[in-house]
Amino acid sequence: MTPEQVETLQVEMWRRLPLEERIRIVFAMIEDGFALVAASIRAAHPEYTPEEFRVALAKRIYGDEIAGKLESWEARRLEVPRPSTFQDGLDRTLP
């Protein structure tokens, strides 16, 4: 088979799949891509704290501008005192 024939066959196979299956496959590929990026960051920087890791992951996936917003949001979130418990019918300790 030529590469063009293989491509045509592959497109035909994708079109025959139910929409739900195509969506499931796409989401699995996205998750695999995120896992590869995360693994490469961990391998290159095992010393990163969880916060540094999240920022590095955001920079690789979303770019510096959005990652910068995440970084500033993360800093503000850590500055805000959080209550140790809340009432929703049950008393639970927040993580």
C-alpha positions as CSV (number, residue, x, y, z in Angstrom):
1,M,0.0,0.0,0.0
2,T,1.1,3.5,-0.7
3,P,1.1,6.2,2.1
4,E,-1.9,7.8,0.4
5,Q,-3.8,4.5,0.4
6,V,-3.0,4.0,4.1
7,E,-4.2,7.5,4.9
8,T,-7.4,7.0,3.0
9,L,-8.0,3.7,4.8
10,Q,-7.3,5.3,8.2
11,V,-9.7,8.2,7.6
12,E,-12.4,5.7,6.5
13,M,-11.8,3.7,9.7
14,W,-12.1,6.9,11.9
15,R,-15.3,7.9,10.1
16,R,-16.9,4.5,10.9
17,L,-16.3,4.8,14.6
18,P,-19.1,6.1,16.7
19,L,-18.7,9.7,17.8
20,E,-18.3,8.7,21.5
21,E,-15.4,6.3,20.6
22,R,-13.7,9.0,18.5
23,I,-14.0,11.5,21.5
24,R,-12.7,8.9,23.9
25,I,-9.6,8.2,21.7
26,V,-8.9,11.9,21.3
27,F,-9.1,12.5,25.1
28,A,-6.8,9.5,25.7
29,M,-4.3,11.0,23.3
30,I,-4.4,14.3,25.0
31,E,-3.9,12.7,28.4
32,D,-1.0,10.7,27.1
33,G,0.6,13.9,25.7
34,F,0.2,15.7,29.1
35,A,1.7,12.6,30.8
36,L,4.7,12.8,28.5
37,V,5.2,16.5,29.2
38,A,4.9,15.9,32.9
39,A,7.4,13.1,32.9
40,S,9.9,15.1,30.9
41,I,9.6,18.0,33.4
42,R,10.0,15.6,36.4
43,A,13.1,14.0,34.8
44,A,14.7,17.3,34.0
45,H,13.8,18.9,37.4
46,P,13.3,16.3,40.2
47,E,14.0,19.1,42.7
48,Y,10.8,21.1,41.8
49,T,8.2,21.6,44.5
50,P,4.6,20.8,43.6
51,E,4.0,24.5,42.9
52,E,7.1,24.8,40.7
53,F,6.1,21.7,38.8
54,R,2.5,23.0,38.2
55,V,3.9,26.3,36.8
56,A,6.5,24.5,34.6
57,L,3.7,22.2,33.3
58,A,1.5,25.2,32.6
59,K,4.3,27.0,30.8
60,R,4.9,24.0,28.5
61,I,1.3,23.3,27.8
62,Y,-0.3,26.8,27.7
63,G,2.6,29.2,27.2
64,D,4.3,31.8,29.3
65,E,1.4,34.4,29.4
66,I,-1.2,32.0,30.8
67,A,1.3,30.3,33.0
68,G,2.2,33.7,34.5
69,K,-1.4,34.3,35.3
70,L,-1.5,30.9,37.0
71,E,1.6,31.7,38.9
72,S,0.3,35.0,40.2
73,W,-3.1,33.3,41.1
74,E,-1.3,30.6,42.9
75,A,0.7,33.2,45.0
76,R,-2.5,35.1,45.9
77,R,-4.3,31.8,46.8
78,L,-1.5,30.9,49.2
79,E,-1.7,34.3,50.9
80,V,-5.4,34.1,51.6
81,P,-6.1,32.5,55.0
82,R,-8.4,29.5,54.6
83,P,-10.8,28.4,57.3
84,S,-9.9,25.1,58.9
85,T,-13.5,23.8,58.8
86,F,-16.8,24.7,57.0
87,Q,-20.4,23.7,57.6
88,D,-22.4,22.0,54.9
89,G,-24.4,19.8,57.2
90,L,-21.2,18.0,58.1
91,D,-18.1,19.3,59.7
92,R,-15.1,18.5,57.5
93,T,-11.5,19.6,57.8
94,L,-10.2,21.2,54.7
95,P,-7.0,19.8,53.1
